[in-house]
Amino acid sequence: MNWTWFHKLGSPKWFYGISGRLLPWLSVAALLLIAVGVVWGLAFAPPDYQQGNSFRIIYIHVPAAMLAQSIYVMLA
């Protein structure tokens, strides 16, 4: 297998060129997948048998808390 295309990504010139072309497509894909995940998590997930619909906040709260803690660690 020829891996020279992968080694080129170590060069900033090649990396910025390739990532600049891929950024619009990956941004659209990311936004679409985030929207699908939010809809599935908040609208289609069945309610918990003990907590009902209040359990669904965990689908938003946990990723938001992890993101906040990650940002805090990066700032330290």
C-alpha positions in Angstrom: 0.0 0.0 0.0 1.2 3.4 -0.9 0.9 5.8 2.1 2.7 8.9 0.6 -0.7 10.7 0.4 -1.0 10.4 4.2 2.6 11.6 4.9 1.9 14.8 2.9 -0.7 15.8 5.5 2.2 16.4 7.9 3.1 19.4 5.8 1.1 22.5 6.6 1.0 23.5 2.9 -0.7 20.2 1.9 -2.9 20.1 5.1 -4.3 23.6 4.7 -5.0 22.9 1.0 -6.8 19.7 1.6 -8.7 20.9 4.7 -9.7 24.1 3.0 -11.4 22.0 0.2 -13.0 19.6 2.7 -14.2 22.2 5.2 -17.5 23.2 3.5 -18.5 19.6 2.9 -17.6 18.5 6.4 -19.4 21.5 8.0 -22.6 20.7 6.2 -22.3 17.0 7.3 -21.6 18.0 10.9 -24.6 20.3 11.1 -26.8 17.7 9.5 -25.7 15.0 11.9 -26.0 17.3 14.9 -29.6 18.2 13.9 -30.5 14.5 13.4 -29.0 13.7 16.8 -30.9 16.4 18.6 -34.2 15.4 16.9 -33.7 11.7 17.7 -32.6 12.4 21.2 -35.4 14.8 22.1 -38.3 13.8 19.9 -38.0 10.1 19.1 -36.4 8.7 22.3 -38.9 6.9 24.4 -39.6 8.3 27.9 -38.0 6.6 30.8 -40.3 4.3 32.8 -39.5 6.1 36.1 -38.6 9.6 35.2 -40.7 10.2 32.2 -39.7 12.9 29.7 -37.4 14.7 32.2 -34.8 12.1 31.5 -34.2 13.5 28.0 -32.3 16.5 29.3 -29.4 14.1 29.8 -28.9 14.0 26.0 -28.1 17.7 26.1 -26.7 18.2 29.6 -24.0 15.6 29.5 -22.3 16.6 26.2 -22.6 20.3 27.2 -20.9 19.5 30.6 -18.2 17.5 28.9 -17.5 20.3 26.5 -17.4 22.9 29.3 -14.9 20.8 31.3 -12.8 20.2 28.2 -12.6 23.9 27.5 -11.7 24.5 31.2 -8.8 22.0 30.9 -7.5 23.5 27.7 -7.4 26.9 29.4 -5.5 25.7 32.3 
